Every structure is written in structure tokens, then in C-alpha cells.
Amino acid sequence: PMQQGSGSGVIITDDGYIVTNNHVIDKSSDVEVILNDKRSFKAKLIGADPATDIALLKIEAEKLPIMPFGDSDSLKVGEWVLAIGNPFNLTSTVTAAIVSAKARNIDILSNDMKIESFIQTDAAINPGNSGGPLLDIRGNVIGINVAVAQGAENIGFALSVNDIKKTIEQVKSGGKIVTPFLGIRYVLLDEEIQKENNLP
């Protein structure tokens, strides 16, 4: 049987470029974009990056309303944010939240080169919210909603927009996505590791 899934996205240019999560469109044979005014478009996948869970789509449309990117580095813990998406196909559902933490690594991306630095909020993130925007109170996109903590309520995570801007530009320009790395893994130093390695 044919399988179908749904998610959300962010229109970033008035000629039809749309950002969503890679896991929303991964392994799909066709992608359909339905706008808020109910117009439907077949979308072309421009490119995707599993390491940051970002995908860029393109629809043939003009003069679309866009959402401007903000500066996620200036976001502060305790600040109010809004999450917008289509959970359970309930169009344009908005939930208010507070930023709990920045740069969270929760080990949910399966890619070997994964880059995790999530914004944690208490936004209600449900199936269908993935790929939708996290906005600051001025209406700027400061994150892309990606997941909710397993088995938890109101513990949501969003990709920091400053971390994915370069990826989006690389995909849009058709260039190869460059992910630099040092080849080093680390663990947090706790009491057990200190004792095992005789560390101070």
C-alpha cells in the first residue's frame, strides 16, 4: 500500500523556495505542498542534508509571503517564542512557549556526521509540526521545529536557524554541502569516568 506522511515548512523566498526537515520528505517519491490558501503544488527536492536534518524544496509560484530569518544566537533562555505548524493536519496551529535551553545535544539524528545544537522549548510539538518555524516575538524565524522528547509532553526541540543558514545556501546554490570536522569524540567528565581513568 502507498504510504503518506505530512509535515510543515517555511517559505523563505517569494519565488517558492521552502525549508523543511529532511526526515519529513526522506525516501518520498512525490512531495506535495499545500499553502495556507489551499493552493496545491508539486514540489521539487533541490537538496537535503541528513547531518542537519534540513531539506530544501522548490515550487513554481510567485509573490509568495515569506518569513524572515532572525538571529538565533541572540535568543535568551526564558524568552517567549511561538511554534507554528500543521499537527494532525490542523492548519496553522500556533503554540506559545518559553526557551528552556540552547545548544542541546539529544542524540536523535542517525547520521554519522550529525550536527545537533537544538533550542529546547516547552512548545507542544506533535506529528505534523516537523519542519515548521519557531519564531521570536518579532515574527522572525529563529528555529525549525524538529522533534519532541520521547514519551514527554511539552519538551520540544528546534534546529537553530544560525546553524542551518549556510546549509540552506549551499543546497540552494547547488553546491556540495561541506561539513568540517576534527574527528574527535568527547564525553562529559563525571565521577565514574574520573575514577576509571584516575583523573583529578
N, C-alpha and C positions, 0 to 999 in steps of 0.2 A: 504493500500500500504506500501511496505517496505521503510523505511526512511534511508537516508545515510547522514553522515556528514564527515568532514575532518578537520585535524589539522596538527601540526608539532610535532617533538620530538627531543630528544638529545640522541645519543648513548653514554653511559657512561662506558661500558666495551666492550672489543673486542669479548666477547662471547655472546653478544646480549641483554644486559640489556638497556632499553630505558626509559627515563623520559619524561613525557608529563603532560598536565593538566588533572585533574580529570574530568572537565566538557567536555573535548574532547571525552572521552570514556564512560562517565556516562550513564547507562541504555542501553549500547550496548550489543547485543547478540554475535557479532563477531567483532574482530578487525584485520584489515589487515595493515601490514607495507610495504610500498614500498620505497626501498632505492634509493639513487641518481643514482645508476647504473641500475635502473629499475627492479631489483630483487624484488620479492614479497614473503612475509612470513605471515603465520597466527600467530598472537601474542597471548600469554597467559598473562592474567592480574595477576600479582604477588600480587598486593595490591594497595589500594588507600586511600587517606586522604582528605576528603572534607574540613576539617578545614584549610588546607594549599593549597587546590586545586592541589594536586600532585598525579600522578598515575605512577606506575612502571610496565612496560611491559617486556616480555622476548620473543625473537625469537631464533630459533635454527640455529645459524650461528657462524662462527669462523673467527678470524683475521679481524674483522671489524675496520674501522678507528674510533677513539674515540675523544671526545672533553674534554680537561682537565678543571676541576673546578678552578676558581680563588678565590680571596678574595674580596667579595663584600663590606666588611667593609672598605677596603682601597680606595674604589671608591670615587671620589670627585665630588661635584657639578660643572658643567662646563666641565667635562671630556667628550671626544668623545667616543661613543660606536657604535656597529653595531648590528642590529637586522636581524636574518635570519629566513626564514620560507617559507611556500608554500601558500601564499594568493591566493584565487581563483584558486588553483591547478597550480599556476605558480611556478614550482620547483626552489628551491634555490634562492629566491628573497632576495636581501640584501639592507637594507636601513641604512644610517648613521644618527646618532642622537647625541644630547647633553643631559647629565644628568641635569634635572631641579631641582630634589629634591630626598631625600631619606626618608624612613620610612613614606611614605604617607599611611593614612587610608582613603579609599574612600567608604567603606561600600558596596562592591559589592558581597562578598561571603555570601551565605544564611545560612551557618552552624552556629548553636548556639555557637560552640566553635571556631569560625573562628579566624585566626591569620592574620592580614593584616599589612604589613610593606613594601609597594611597592616602587620600584625605578621608578620615573617618568622621561620619556624622551619625546622628540619630534619625536620619530620614527613613521613611518607610519605603524600602526598595523591594519590589515584588517582580515576579516574572513579567517581562514586557518593559520594565524600566531600563534594562541594559542598553547603553548607547545614548541615553538621554542626557540633557545637560544638568549640571549643578551650577546654580547661579549665585552671585553675591547679591546684596540688597540693591545694587545699582543696575541689575539686569545683565551683568557681564558673565559669560561662561568662564568658570574657574575650574571646572572639572567635568569629566564624562563618567556618569554612573556605571558601575561595572558589576557589583556583587553585594550580597548581604551575607553576614556571618552565618555559617552553617548552624541551623537549629535555633537561631537567635531572632529576636524581634527588635526592630529599630536600631540595628547596628549595620549601617551601610558604608560602602566604600566607593570612592570615585578616583579615577585617574587624574592626576594633577595636570592642568592644561599646559603649564610651562614645560612639563616633561615630554609632552607629545607634539608640541608645535613643530619641532624640527622634523619629526617623523612624518607629520602630515605634509609638510613642504616637500620632503624627499619623495614621498609617494606621488604627490600631485605633479611634480616635475618629471616623473617617470624615471628618476634616478634610483640607483641601488641604495637600499637602506643600510646605513653604516652604524653599527653598534660597537663602540670601542669597549674593550675590557682588559683587565690586568691578569686574569687567570688566577685570581686569589679568592679563596672562600674564607669566611670568618664565622666564629661563633661568639656569643656573648659569654663573658667570663663570669661563671657562677661558682659557688662554693665547691661543688663536686669536681669541676674541671680544675680548680685550683689545687685540690688535694691530689688528684690523679697525676698532675704534672709538677707537683711540688713548687707551685708559684706563690709569690707573696700576695 
